[in-house]
Amino acid sequence: MNINSGTFRIVYEDARFAFAQLLILYITIPILLVWLTVGYFFNLGEEVIAAISGPTYFFIMLFAVNSFKTIFPVAIGMGSTRTNLLKTFYAIGLASVLVVTFILNVFQWILLTFYERWNVAAHILHPGTFLHREYTFLSYFLMDFMVGIFLFSFAFLFYAIYHRLGLKRSVIWMTVLIIVSTLLQYSGLINFSFWKWVVAQDLSDSAIFFFVVTISLIALLITYPIMRNAPLAVRSKK
């Protein structure tokens, strides 16, 4: 087994264990069965919200942080380069988000289909409900995929910063950034009204999707120069 295939195998096996075994088999499917059972035997009203997506979002962030933290020293110790590991982690991470959000939406479709057949008035918890979007499989899948990429990218970005700076320095720099941004905003030197304008716009679903995905991928790419020459261990607290 060469170094590249070895790195791929390590990351792939970790992703398969986290998502296929822990998330899908041990958590999401049992939760789905519980909601199906409750919906069949009990008269659920419109105020009831069936939630099966929460664990998926949590595991995406957990994989971005904990899996890389575990894999990093192992892969480097086996002879992999940081560059190869990062590229492999990006590819498998994004592919995992795509697959797991698709499976999640299949489960949500099953739940909604049975609820409609049984005349159950309960709704499912989904980002689309907050945007008042009518359910379609494709639109809800793309929305889950969008949220998944956002969580994966920014969770890994925050971990990369923490890995390079350590907890103490990360908190200090974050505080400094907030203070400087506040001073620049209220002094008139920098105007953040662009973000207010974006929020105020009634953007289409496709515009929201491409905007969030673009911002997320930029955040993910920022981690490359941060982690390309990173030490194996998190920077000392001192």
N, C-alpha and C positions, 0 to 999 in steps of 0.2 A: 504494500500500500504506500503510494507516494504521499508527499506532504499535503498537496492540495486536496486529494481525495480524503485524506485523514482528517483535515480540518473540516471539510464538508460533512463528513460522517459524524464528527463530534457535535457540531451545531445542529445538524438534522435530527440526531437521536434525542438531543435535549429538547428540541422543539416538539418532536413527536410525543415524547413523554409528557411534557407540560400541557400541550393542547389536546392531543388525541386521547390520551389515557386519563390524566387528571381532570381536565376541564370538561371534555365532551362526555366521556364514559362515566366518570364518577360524580360529576356535579350537574351538568346541564341536562342530561337525559333524565336523571331522577327528579330534578325540579320540574321538568316538562310533564312527567308522569303524575307528579303531585297535583299540578294545576289542572291536568285533564281529569283526574279523579275528583278533585274538589268541584270542578265545573259540572261534572256529570251528576254528582250526588247532592249538590247544594245549589240553591237558587241565588246565584251571584248577581248583584245589582250593578248599575252603571258606575257606582262609586268605587267598585273593586278594580284594581289594576294588577294584572298578572305580569310578574317580572321574571324573565329568564335570561336577560341580557347582561345583568350586573356582573356575574362572575367572568364573562368573556372580556369585558372591559378591564377588569382587575387583572386577569391573567396576561393580557397583552402588556400592561405596564410592568407586571412582575417579570415577564420574560425579558423585556428590554433591559431591566436592571439586574435582576438576580442571576439570570442565565449567563449574561456576558461576564458578570463578576466571577462566576464559577468557571466558565470555559476559558477565560483569558489566560491565566497562568498555566493551565493544562495544555492548551494549544501551543503556546510559545515554548513550553518545555519539551514538546514533541518535535520542535523544529519549524513550526509555522512562523511566518512573518506577521507583524501587526497589520500590514496592508492587506494581506490575503485574508486574515481573520475578519477584518472589518468588512471587506467586500462580501465575504461569505455570510456574515451575520446580517448585513443589510438585505441581501437577496432572500435568505431564508426567513428572516423576520417579516419582510413585506409580503412574501408568498404565504406565510402562516396567517397573517392578518386577513389576506384575501380569502383563504380557504375557510378559516374558522368563522368569519363573518357570514360567508355563504351558508355554511352548515347551520349557524345560528338562525338565519332567516328561513331556512327550510323548516326548522323546528317551530319558529314563530308562525309560519304559514300553516303548519299542521295544527297548531293550537287554535288559530283563528278559524280555520276550516271547521274543526269540530265544534267550537263555540257557536258558530253560525248555524250549524246543523242541529245543535241542541238548544238553540234559542237562548244562549247565555249572553247576558248584556255586558259582561265585564270587558274591559279593554286591556291591551298589552302596553307595558311600559316601553316607550321607544322615543328617540329624539324627534321623530316625525310628528308625534302628538303635540309637542311643544311648538312646532312650526305650523300646526293646523294643516298638515298635509294628509290628503286622503290616501288610504293604504293601497299600494301596488307592490308586488314583490320586488321589482327592479328598483324602484325609488327608495324603498326601505333598506334594501341590501346596499345600495350605493351610499346611503346615509350612515349605515353601520360601518361600512368600509372606510368612509371619510373620518369618522370618529376614531376608528381603530388606528389608522395611520397617524392621526394627530397625537393620540396617547402614546403610541410606540415611539414616535420621533422625539417628542418633547420629554418623555420619561428618560430616554437614552441620553438626550442632550444634558439634562440636569445631572444625570449620573456621571457623564463624562466630565462636566465641570467639577463636580464633587471629587471625582477620582484624581484629577490633576491638582486641585487646590486644597483639598481636605475640607472638613466641615467648617472649621473656624474661619478660614480664608474665604470660603464660599459665602458664608453669612455676612462677613464684613464687606465683600465686594457687592453683594446684593443690596445691602443697606446703603452703601455709597451710591450705587446706581439709582436707587429710588430717590435719594435725597437730591442728587444732581438733576435727575429728570424733573422732579417737582420744582426746583429752583429755575430751571430753564423754561419750564412751562409758564410759570406765573411771572417771570421777568419778561416774557414776550420774545425771547431769543429763538425758541422753537415752538412751533404750533402743531399740536397733535389733533387738530380738528379733522384731519383726513380720516382717522379711525371713527370719529363721531359721524362723519358723512357716510362711511361704509355701513355702519350699524343702522343709520336712518334710512338707507335705501331698501326698497322692496325688491331684493335681488331674486332672480330665478333660481331654481334648484341647481341647474347646471353651473351657474355663476358661483354660487356658494360652494359647490363641490370642488370646482377647479381652484378657487381662492384658498380654501382650507388645505387641500392636498398640496398645492404649491408651497404654501407657508410651511407645511409639515416636512416636505422633502428638503426645503432649504435648511430647516433646523437639523434634519438628519445629516445633511452634507457638512454642516458646521462641525459635527462631531469628528469628522475625519482628520482635520489638522490637529484637533485637540488630543485625539487618542493615537495618532500615527506613531509618535515617539514616547508614549506614556509608559511610566514604570509599571512593573507588575503589581505592586501594592498601592493602595490608596496613600496619598501623601500624608505624612505625619501630622498629628494635631498640633505639634509644637510650632 
